[in-house]
Amino acid sequence: MYYGAVEAGGTKFVCAVSNENFEIIDRMNIPTTKPNETIQQVHQFFNKYTLKCCLCTFLVTD
């Protein structure tokens, strides 16, 4: 069983996958570009795993 996490910011997305003990087994930094390109890279990263759930956080600045 794997868990996914995404930290989405203005300059990059950080994607990670952990095991049931919450040990990170894979991680990837994705520079933000066009929205559809960035999301496609996120999808390709997580598509390698069968995830139980995924948590997403967003950084919003004014």
DRENPA-3360 file (N, C-alpha, C; in nm, 2 decimals, always signed):
BEGIN
1 = MYYGAVEA = +0.08/-0.12/+0.00/+0.00/+0.00/+0.00/+0.09/+0.12/+0.00 ~ +0.06/+0.22/-0.09/+0.14/+0.34/-0.10/+0.05/+0.46/-0.08 ~ +0.11/+0.57/-0.03/+0.04/+0.70/-0.02/+0.12/+0.80/-0.10 ~ +0.04/+0.89/-0.16/+0.10/+0.99/-0.25/+0.08/+1.13/-0.18 ~ +0.17/+1.22/-0.21/+0.16/+1.36/-0.16/+0.22/+1.45/-0.26 ~ +0.15/+1.57/-0.27/+0.19/+1.67/-0.36/+0.20/+1.80/-0.29 ~ +0.31/+1.87/-0.30/+0.32/+2.01/-0.25/+0.32/+2.10/-0.38 ~ +0.22/+2.18/-0.40/+0.21/+2.25/-0.53/+0.24/+2.40/-0.50;
9 = GGTKFVCA = +0.34/+2.45/-0.56/+0.37/+2.59/-0.54/+0.38/+2.67/-0.67 ~ +0.43/+2.79/-0.67/+0.43/+2.87/-0.79/+0.54/+2.83/-0.88 ~ +0.65/+2.78/-0.83/+0.77/+2.75/-0.91/+0.79/+2.60/-0.94 ~ +0.74/+2.52/-0.85/+0.75/+2.37/-0.86/+0.65/+2.30/-0.79 ~ +0.63/+2.17/-0.83/+0.55/+2.07/-0.76/+0.64/+1.97/-0.70 ~ +0.63/+1.93/-0.58/+0.71/+1.83/-0.52/+0.61/+1.71/-0.50 ~ +0.64/+1.60/-0.57/+0.56/+1.48/-0.56/+0.64/+1.37/-0.48 ~ +0.57/+1.30/-0.39/+0.63/+1.19/-0.32/+0.54/+1.07/-0.30;
17 = VSNENFEI = +0.60/+0.96/-0.28/+0.52/+0.83/-0.25/+0.59/+0.77/-0.13 ~ +0.50/+0.73/-0.04/+0.56/+0.66/+0.08/+0.49/+0.53/+0.10 ~ +0.55/+0.44/+0.18/+0.49/+0.31/+0.21/+0.40/+0.32/+0.33 ~ +0.35/+0.21/+0.38/+0.26/+0.21/+0.49/+0.32/+0.26/+0.62 ~ +0.46/+0.26/+0.63/+0.53/+0.32/+0.74/+0.56/+0.46/+0.73 ~ +0.51/+0.52/+0.62/+0.53/+0.67/+0.59/+0.68/+0.70/+0.56 ~ +0.75/+0.60/+0.51/+0.89/+0.62/+0.46/+0.88/+0.65/+0.31 ~ +0.95/+0.76/+0.27/+0.94/+0.80/+0.13/+1.02/+0.70/+0.05;
25 = IDRMNIPT = +0.96/+0.65/-0.05/+1.02/+0.55/-0.14/+1.05/+0.61/-0.28 ~ +0.99/+0.73/-0.31/+1.02/+0.79/-0.44/+0.97/+0.94/-0.42 ~ +1.05/+1.03/-0.49/+1.02/+1.17/-0.49/+1.07/+1.24/-0.62 ~ +0.99/+1.34/-0.66/+1.03/+1.41/-0.78/+0.99/+1.56/-0.77 ~ +1.08/+1.64/-0.81/+1.05/+1.79/-0.82/+1.01/+1.82/-0.97 ~ +0.90/+1.88/-0.99/+0.86/+1.92/-1.12/+0.84/+2.07/-1.13 ~ +0.93/+2.13/-1.22/+0.91/+2.28/-1.24/+0.78/+2.31/-1.30 ~ +0.71/+2.41/-1.25/+0.58/+2.45/-1.31/+0.60/+2.51/-1.44;
33 = TKPNETIQ = +0.52/+2.47/-1.54/+0.52/+2.53/-1.67/+0.38/+2.56/-1.70 ~ +0.33/+2.52/-1.82/+0.19/+2.54/-1.85/+0.11/+2.44/-1.77 ~ -0.01/+2.48/-1.72/-0.08/+2.39/-1.63/-0.10/+2.24/-1.68 ~ -0.13/+2.23/-1.81/-0.16/+2.09/-1.86/-0.03/+2.01/-1.87 ~ +0.09/+2.08/-1.89/+0.22/+2.01/-1.90/+0.26/+1.96/-1.76 ~ +0.24/+2.05/-1.66/+0.28/+2.02/-1.52/+0.19/+1.91/-1.47 ~ +0.06/+1.91/-1.49/-0.03/+1.81/-1.44/+0.00/+1.68/-1.51 ~ +0.04/+1.68/-1.63/+0.07/+1.56/-1.71/+0.19/+1.49/-1.64;
41 = QVHQFFNK = +0.29/+1.57/-1.60/+0.41/+1.51/-1.54/+0.38/+1.46/-1.40 ~ +0.29/+1.52/-1.33/+0.25/+1.47/-1.20/+0.17/+1.34/-1.22 ~ +0.09/+1.33/-1.32/+0.01/+1.21/-1.34/+0.11/+1.09/-1.38 ~ +0.21/+1.12/-1.47/+0.31/+1.02/-1.51/+0.38/+0.97/-1.39 ~ +0.42/+1.06/-1.29/+0.49/+1.01/-1.17/+0.41/+0.92/-1.09 ~ +0.28/+0.96/-1.06/+0.20/+0.87/-0.97/+0.14/+0.75/-1.04 ~ +0.14/+0.75/-1.17/+0.08/+0.64/-1.25/+0.15/+0.51/-1.23 ~ +0.28/+0.52/-1.18/+0.36/+0.40/-1.16/+0.32/+0.32/-1.03;
49 = YTLKCCLC = +0.23/+0.38/-0.95/+0.20/+0.33/-0.82/+0.05/+0.31/-0.81 ~ +0.01/+0.21/-0.73/-0.13/+0.19/-0.68/-0.14/+0.26/-0.55 ~ -0.20/+0.38/-0.54/-0.21/+0.46/-0.42/-0.34/+0.43/-0.34 ~ -0.32/+0.42/-0.21/-0.44/+0.42/-0.12/-0.51/+0.55/-0.12 ~ -0.43/+0.66/-0.11/-0.48/+0.79/-0.11/-0.37/+0.89/-0.14 ~ -0.41/+1.01/-0.17/-0.31/+1.12/-0.20/-0.35/+1.25/-0.13 ~ -0.25/+1.32/-0.08/-0.27/+1.44/-0.01/-0.21/+1.55/-0.09 ~ -0.28/+1.66/-0.11/-0.23/+1.77/-0.19/-0.23/+1.90/-0.11;
57 = TFLVTD = -0.12/+1.98/-0.11/-0.11/+2.11/-0.04/-0.08/+2.21/-0.15 ~ -0.13/+2.33/-0.13/-0.10/+2.44/-0.22/-0.05/+2.56/-0.15 ~ +0.05/+2.62/-0.20/+0.10/+2.75/-0.14/+0.04/+2.86/-0.22 ~ -0.03/+2.95/-0.15/-0.10/+3.06/-0.21/-0.04/+3.19/-0.15 ~ +0.01/+3.28/-0.23/+0.06/+3.40/-0.19/-0.01/+3.52/-0.26 ~ -0.01/+3.63/-0.19/-0.07/+3.75/-0.25/+0.03/+3.83/-0.32;
% end
